[in-house]
Amino acid sequence: MKFLVSLGLALACLAPTGCGKKAGENTLTIAVIPKGTTHEYWKSIHAGAVKAQQELAAKGVPVEVIWKGPFREDDRDQQIQVVENFTSRKVGGIVLAPLDSQAMVNPVASAVQAGIPVIVMDSGLKSDKYISFVATDNFKGGRLAGEYMAKLLNEKGNVILLRYAVGSASTEEREKGFLDAIGKFPGLKMISADQYAGVTVESAYQAAQNLLNRYGTEVNGVFCVTEPTTIAMTKALRDIGKGGGRVKMIGFDSGSQSVRDMKNGDVQALAVQNPLLMGYLSVITMVKYLHGEKVESRIDTGVVLATPENMEQPEIRDLLNPPFDKYLK
């Protein structure tokens, strides 16, 4: 919140009339590279980046946001190629959501060596070469989910954690946070915590079916750490007659299908990020840096738990229904 309060001053300072900047300066080109381009979450990130571009333009700060990323969130080679291409083009800055915390280290180092600053968003990178990390506190999100699962199950029952993908720092933190919370309740037992869903709804559905074929008669609660995984597990639970809260289902992110599933009673809670704000602040922070301003090394964009009881509260409703169509014409 402190960062947001100062943001208006920062934008005024960036404007040509605000801090001695001259009109007609060259446009800053910022490449924004997501993990993937198919899920609604990334559309909200994109919308936030466009919102920042529009607001900066209104302040007289010309910025071009270029949005490009791999189609699938497990295509490491394609994301590496995208970063390398933007490095060759000598863009002004790169905002990157690394789909692998290790695989993207060298491409980022090469960009920085070429004089291109990098901001990491959404998911961590095992590097100290970037200038700022703009992201959710994913450990906290997982912990909120674990604590709420304990509440739903009256602190007793069998629980499944369906993981996402090896190397994804953001989801690994969610998994750690959830397990940390569950471990504080002796009556809760993790009957499966080592299965991975993969990056698509299809692969997650197959993983969910496999888990429920094995544990469907004894499971009381399930936590899924991404939008596609949540959608897939919810469907798989319905398929075996365990929807409607018979098995408590908690997911992550606010995809429209998961929101509908929560309204219908098949999902009991969603740990919700603010991806539109994440995309917005990533671009704003890069522009501040390129104008010589000091920027925070870590910017937390927040996480809350949405439930059927609070989902119509204005601040929760806005997170569950991000207005990405407003910015992505």
Secondary structure as the mmCIF struct_conf table of DSSP 4:
data_model
#
loop_
_struct_conf.conf_type_id
_struct_conf.id
_struct_conf.beg_label_comp_id
_struct_conf.beg_label_asym_id
_struct_conf.beg_label_seq_id
_struct_conf.end_label_comp_id
_struct_conf.end_label_asym_id
_struct_conf.end_label_seq_id
HELX_RH_AL_P HELX_RH_AL_P1 LYS A 2 LEU A 14
BEND BEND1 ALA A 15 ALA A 15
TURN_TY1_P TURN_TY1_P1 PRO A 16 GLY A 18
BEND BEND2 CYS A 19 GLY A 20
HELX_LH_PP_P HELX_LH_PP_P1 LYS A 21 LYS A 22
TURN_TY1_P TURN_TY1_P2 ALA A 23 GLY A 24
HELX_LH_PP_P HELX_LH_PP_P2 GLU A 25 THR A 27
STRN STRN1 LEU A 28 ILE A 33
BEND BEND3 LYS A 35 LYS A 35
BEND BEND4 THR A 37 HIS A 39
HELX_RH_AL_P HELX_RH_AL_P2 GLU A 40 ALA A 58
TURN_TY1_P TURN_TY1_P3 LYS A 59 GLY A 60
STRN STRN2 VAL A 63 TRP A 67
BEND BEND5 PHE A 71 ARG A 72
TURN_TY1_P TURN_TY1_P4 GLU A 73 ASP A 74
HELX_RH_AL_P HELX_RH_AL_P3 ARG A 76 SER A 88
TURN_TY1_P TURN_TY1_P5 ARG A 89 LYS A 90
BEND BEND6 GLY A 92 GLY A 92
STRN STRN3 GLY A 93 LEU A 96
BEND BEND7 LEU A 99 ASP A 100
TURN_TY1_P TURN_TY1_P6 SER A 101 MET A 104
HELX_RH_AL_P HELX_RH_AL_P4 VAL A 105 GLN A 113
TURN_TY1_P TURN_TY1_P7 ALA A 114 GLY A 115
STRN STRN4 VAL A 118 MET A 121
BEND BEND8 ASP A 122 SER A 123
BEND BEND9 LYS A 126 LYS A 126
BEND BEND10 ASP A 128 ASP A 128
BEND BEND11 TYR A 130 ILE A 131
STRN STRN5 SER A 132 ALA A 135
HELX_RH_AL_P HELX_RH_AL_P5 ASN A 138 LEU A 152
TURN_TY1_P TURN_TY1_P8 LEU A 153 GLU A 155
STRN STRN6 GLY A 157 ARG A 163
TURN_TY1_P TURN_TY1_P9 VAL A 166 GLY A 167
HELX_RH_AL_P HELX_RH_AL_P6 ALA A 169 ILE A 182
TURN_TY1_P TURN_TY1_P10 GLY A 183 LYS A 184
TURN_TY1_P TURN_TY1_P11 PRO A 186 GLY A 187
STRN STRN7 LEU A 188 TYR A 196
BEND BEND12 VAL A 199 THR A 200
HELX_RH_AL_P HELX_RH_AL_P7 VAL A 201 TYR A 215
TURN_TY1_P TURN_TY1_P12 GLY A 216 GLU A 218
STRN STRN8 GLY A 221 CYS A 224
BEND BEND13 THR A 226 THR A 226
HELX_RH_AL_P HELX_RH_AL_P8 GLU A 227 ASP A 239
TURN_TY1_P TURN_TY1_P13 ILE A 240 GLY A 241
TURN_TY1_P TURN_TY1_P14 GLY A 243 ARG A 246
BEND BEND14 VAL A 247 VAL A 247
STRN STRN9 LYS A 248 PHE A 252
BEND BEND15 ASP A 253 ASP A 253
HELX_RH_AL_P HELX_RH_AL_P9 SER A 256 LYS A 263
TURN_TY1_P TURN_TY1_P15 ASN A 264 GLY A 265
BEND BEND16 ASP A 266 ASP A 266
STRN STRN10 ALA A 269 VAL A 272
HELX_RH_AL_P HELX_RH_AL_P10 PRO A 275 LEU A 290
TURN_TY1_P TURN_TY1_P16 HIS A 291 GLY A 292
BEND BEND17 SER A 297 SER A 297
STRN STRN11 ARG A 298 ASP A 300
STRN STRN12 VAL A 304 ALA A 306
TURN_TY1_P TURN_TY1_P17 PRO A 308 GLU A 312
BEND BEND18 GLN A 313 GLN A 313
HELX_RH_AL_P HELX_RH_AL_P11 PRO A 314 LEU A 320
BEND BEND19 ASN A 321 ASN A 321
HELX_RH_AL_P HELX_RH_AL_P12 PHE A 324 TYR A 327
#
